[in-house]
Amino acid sequence: MSRLVMKFGGTSVADLARIRNVALKVKREVDRGHQVAVVLSAMAGETNKLVAWARELSPLHDAREYDTVVSSGEQVTVGLLAIALQHLGVPARSWLGWQLPIHTSGMHGSAAITGIETKEIEARLAQGQVAVVAGFQGLGPDNRITTLGRGGSDTSAVAIAAALKADRCDIYTDVDGVYTTDPRITPKARKLDRISYEEMLEMASLGAKVLQTRSVELAMIHRVRVQVLSSFEDLPGTLVCDEDEIVEQQLVSGIAYSRDEAKITLVRVPDKPGVAAAIFGPLADGGINVDMIVQNTSEDGKFTDMTFTVGRAEFERAIHIIERNQSSIGYQKLLTDKGVAKVSVIGVGMRAHAGVAQAMFKTLAEKGINIQVISTSEIKISVLIAAEFTDTAVRALHTTYGLDK
């Protein structure tokens, strides 16, 4: 007998017909003899509606009451699925975050899971009862409901799988697995049978929307095997697992891209100790994540140009902070560009092979695409290019690294 955690997103529980479909999938696993815990999101669009209501009443709302409101969507879906399962003859009980409880930090709206009490739920699983758990929520130190931020149900599912020592965490969504790149851009994209935690983490953080980044981090730390499957088609999915489980490791596993980028350049900044801290310290204090950074020093060594990228949603705040600290930074001109995109080549096979970067740069040059910024890690190379060339770059690189069907 295996212990499974099955997670279903908002589109999978968008209406009663889809909730019945989820119930049938859960029953199938129960009939196979598995112990099953299910983690659910709110119905598609429900959380956005609740967020809008809270913001309309008060833009500067109390974060604790905000969490009370936006966590209510999952309460509806877990109750409905438990009813649907009972109707099929499957013993089931719904659980809210505070009932297990799922302990979290006190950062309302973006809390982190700190622990999960599993004694009661494990006893119910042993009795053959399906546990239907509300994702996205937990219980803070002040004994109030907290929420985990966007995509938090993925994180809930992986954390519960880790706490229950589940054999696998199956995440059902509106796609049937992880592809080598976005099939909407490249019809020749292939679905991967397996992908390593490290590769999936890079792909998630670099623009792939299949899994939420925090959930992949958690899976990697606790070695939870995660399978991405379609809620609507009975097709094999993609297993996210340890690198050792992948027999034939590709040189490059995927091409990711993000159009959610903005570039900022500070021209003629004094080249002296502390200048980087003067720029990036205030941005960090403002909660702004800086991604790619490149520095060009003048010939006389007295000045430098500093270029970096931020998320487009944080662009205006970043500019405001930089301008407010102009005197301490000492830059002479501020240049900005929101017409950029980041394209990344990802693969653990890059660790043992040279020439991956050269192939990337050559391919982009042949397509007449100028590289503005370069960033690398052990298993990833990212470049910043003009946004208008994103699709061309992704298709060309997909072919270069032999990823086409």
FENGIWO-V715653 format. One record per pair of residues at least 24 apart in sequence whose ideal C-beta (glycine too) atoms are under 8 Angstrom apart, sorted by the first residue. I is the first residue (numbers start at 0). GAP is how many residues later the second one is. Records with the same first field share a line. If there is no record, write none. Layout:
# FENGIWO-V715653
I = GAP, GAP
This chain:
# FENGIWO-V715653
0 = 32, 33, 34
1 = 31, 32, 33, 165, 166
2 = 31, 32, 33, 34, 122, 161, 162, 163, 164
3 = 25, 30, 31, 32, 33, 162, 163, 164, 165, 166
4 = 31, 32, 33, 34, 152, 155, 156, 159, 161, 163, 164, 165
5 = 30, 31, 32, 33, 164, 166
6 = 31, 32, 33, 128, 146, 147, 149, 150, 162, 163, 164, 165
7 = 30, 31, 32, 33, 164, 223
8 = 32, 35, 144, 162, 163, 164, 165, 222
9 = 31, 32, 33, 34, 35, 36, 37
10 = 33, 162, 163, 220
11 = 29, 160, 161, 162, 219, 220
12 = 27, 28, 29, 30, 31, 64, 67, 68
13 = 29, 30, 31
14 = 28
15 = 64
17 = 213
18 = 58, 61, 62, 65
19 = 64
20 = 210, 211
21 = 59, 62, 150, 209
22 = 58, 61, 62, 64, 65, 67
23 = 64
24 = 147, 206
25 = 55, 59, 64, 104
26 = 58, 61, 63
29 = 60, 98, 100
34 = 90, 91, 93
35 = 89, 94, 95
36 = 84, 88, 93, 94, 95, 96, 123, 124, 127, 129
37 = 43, 92, 93, 94, 95
38 = 94, 95, 96, 114, 117, 118, 121
39 = 34, 37, 38, 41, 92, 93, 94, 95, 113
40 = 32, 33, 36, 94, 95, 112
41 = 31, 32, 34, 35, 94
42 = 30, 33, 34
45 = 27, 30
46 = 26, 89
62 = 45, 46
63 = 44, 78, 80, 81
65 = 42, 43
66 = 41, 42, 70, 77, 78, 79, 80
67 = 76, 77
69 = 77
70 = 26, 63, 65, 66, 74, 76
73 = 60, 61, 62, 63, 79
74 = 59
76 = 57
77 = 54, 55, 56
80 = 51
81 = 48, 50
84 = 45, 47
89 = 40
90 = 36, 37, 38, 39
91 = 37, 38, 39, 40
92 = 31, 36, 37, 38, 39
93 = 38, 39, 40
94 = 26, 36, 37, 38, 39
95 = 38, 41
96 = 36, 37, 39, 40, 41, 42, 48, 49, 59
97 = 39, 40, 41, 47
99 = 33
100 = 37, 38
101 = 35, 36, 37, 54, 57, 58
102 = 35, 36
103 = 34, 35, 36, 42, 44
104 = 35, 36, 41
105 = 34, 35, 36, 40
106 = 39
107 = 32, 36, 38, 39
108 = 37, 38, 40
109 = 37, 38, 39
110 = 27, 29, 35, 36, 37, 38
111 = 36
112 = 25, 35, 42, 43, 46
115 = 43, 44, 47
117 = 45, 46
120 = 43
121 = 42
124 = 39
132 = 27
147 = 66
149 = 62
150 = 61, 62, 63, 64
151 = 60, 62
153 = 57, 58, 60, 61
154 = 57, 59, 60, 63
156 = 58
157 = 57, 60, 61, 64, 66, 68
158 = 59
160 = 63, 65
161 = 56, 57, 60, 62
165 = 58
166 = 58
167 = 56, 57, 58, 59
168 = 50, 55, 56, 57, 58
169 = 56, 57, 59, 67
170 = 40, 44, 55, 56, 57, 58
171 = 57, 58, 59
172 = 37, 55, 56, 57, 58
173 = 56, 57, 58
174 = 35, 53, 55
175 = 52, 53, 54, 57, 59, 61
176 = 33, 51, 52, 53, 58, 59, 60, 61
177 = 25, 30, 32, 33, 50, 60, 62, 76
178 = 75
179 = 73, 74, 75, 218, 223
180 = 73, 74, 75, 76, 213, 217, 222
181 = 26, 75, 212
184 = 72, 205, 206, 209, 210
185 = 69, 208, 209, 212, 218
187 = 210, 211, 215, 216, 217
188 = 209, 214, 216
189 = 213, 214, 215
190 = 47
191 = 46, 61, 62
192 = 43, 45, 46
193 = 44, 45, 46, 47, 51, 52
194 = 43, 44, 45, 46, 51, 58, 59
195 = 44, 45, 46, 47, 50, 53, 57, 152
196 = 43, 44, 45, 46
197 = 45, 150, 181
198 = 54, 55, 147, 148, 149, 180
199 = 40
201 = 54, 142, 144, 175, 177, 178
202 = 50, 51, 53, 143
205 = 50, 51, 52, 136, 138, 140, 174, 176
206 = 49, 50, 51, 52, 53, 135, 137
207 = 46, 48
210 = 29
215 = 24
242 = 105
248 = 98, 99, 100
249 = 97, 99, 153
250 = 96, 98, 99, 102, 105, 150, 151
251 = 93, 94, 95, 97, 98, 104, 149, 150, 151
252 = 93, 94, 95, 96
253 = 92, 93, 149
254 = 88, 89, 90, 91, 139, 142, 143, 146, 148
255 = 87, 88, 90
256 = 84, 85, 86, 87, 133, 136, 137
257 = 83, 84
258 = 82, 128, 131
259 = 51, 52, 53
260 = 30, 48, 49, 50, 51, 79, 80, 81, 123
261 = 47, 48, 49, 50, 53, 56, 74, 75, 76, 78
262 = 44, 45, 46, 73, 74, 75, 77, 109, 110, 121
263 = 43, 44, 45, 46, 51, 54, 55, 58, 70, 71, 72
264 = 40, 41, 42, 69, 70, 71, 72
265 = 39, 40, 41, 56, 63, 65, 67, 68
266 = 38, 64, 65, 66, 67, 68
267 = 30, 35, 36, 37, 63, 64, 65
268 = 34, 35, 36, 37, 60, 61, 62, 63
269 = 32, 33, 34, 60
270 = 26, 27, 30, 31, 32, 33
274 = 29, 31, 54, 55
275 = 30
277 = 47, 50, 51, 52
278 = 27, 29, 43, 46, 50
279 = 28
281 = 39, 40, 42, 43
282 = 27, 35, 38, 39
285 = 31, 32, 35
287 = 26, 29, 30, 33
288 = 25
290 = 51, 84
291 = 50, 81, 82, 83, 90, 92
292 = 80, 82
293 = 79, 80
305 = 25
306 = 65, 66
308 = 31, 33, 64, 75
311 = 26
338 = 47, 48, 49
339 = 32, 44, 45, 46, 47
340 = 43, 44, 45, 46, 48, 49
341 = 40, 41, 42, 43
342 = 39, 40, 42, 47, 50, 51, 54
343 = 36, 37, 38, 39
344 = 35, 36, 37, 52, 56
345 = 33, 34
346 = 32, 54
347 = 31
349 = 28, 29, 30, 31
350 = 27, 28
355 = 25
356 = 24
358 = 41, 42
359 = 37, 40
362 = 33, 34, 37
363 = 29, 32, 33
365 = 30
366 = 25, 26, 29
368 = 24
